Amino acid sequence: MNGSRIAAVGHYQPAKVLTNEDLAGMVDTSDEWIRSRVGIRTRHIAGPDEPVDELAGHAAAKALAAAGLAPGDIDLVLVATSTAVDRSPNMAARVAARLGIPSPAAMDVNVVCAGFTHALATADHAVRAGASARALVIGADKMSEVTDWSDRTTCVLVGDGAGAAVVEATDDAGIGPVLWGSVPEMGHAVRIEGTPARFAQEGQSVYRWATTQLPPIARRACERAGLAPEDLAGVVLHQANLRIIEPLAEKLGAVNAVVARDVSESGNTSAASIPLAFSKLVEQGAISTGDPVLLFGFGGNLSYAGQVVRCP
């Protein structure tokens, strides 16, 4: 076998929902202000007893069940996250232990908002190289834990959640070639740093970069898969902000595609945003098995990674 595919997906969000009206009681903001600037209505917030690996584990278990697989069928676990509190055991090992996966390779991938598409590419490479038969790829972040809830410019954006995909070997190329890169000299535009760690960003810089520099890069990701944007059935961009998603999707030219807008319901969940939104589209039947879908992550480190995948 010389290719890989996504066999199944799954997602999970905490039960607690924080509305714009709730936020208006915490900081100087309003539902109208938030909707008009970022397009977010609600977000899910994990409690203090819900660590990142628990969010990841729930999403991964759903993906495994959807694929009809047992934990022992997995030999590689990749978790994309930037909100792990501890350095060791890493998040992938914690998830593997939680699910009972025996002796997998277990690695974390920290590329912030572009983490899942980087991890998916890494799994694709490992499977095609014969280093893995089946991989579990997870994006999970607990952004609420690194947020200053007195800062109205950032607290209105974030949410918590996880999404997962099972990647396995196949004769066909169900995951297209990745196009990835970064602008490291502008890495300061999105930060999670300090003690305690806090999320901060230069919103206008990120907006200009995303809406002007990324459309041609996203089109090149389609070209690597041998497709034109008009051929896409779905587009799942990092769910950063509706004011970024909509112009980026329009400039991409995917006129026949369903565009994920899960940010309105879930907020910015960082590495979780793409698999979370993708899994919801699959669950809702908005895209069908075999449909070509562009997954395109961007953000922290001013990194980006995108590939066209076939819907499971």
Disulfide bonds with the S-S distance in Angstrom:
none
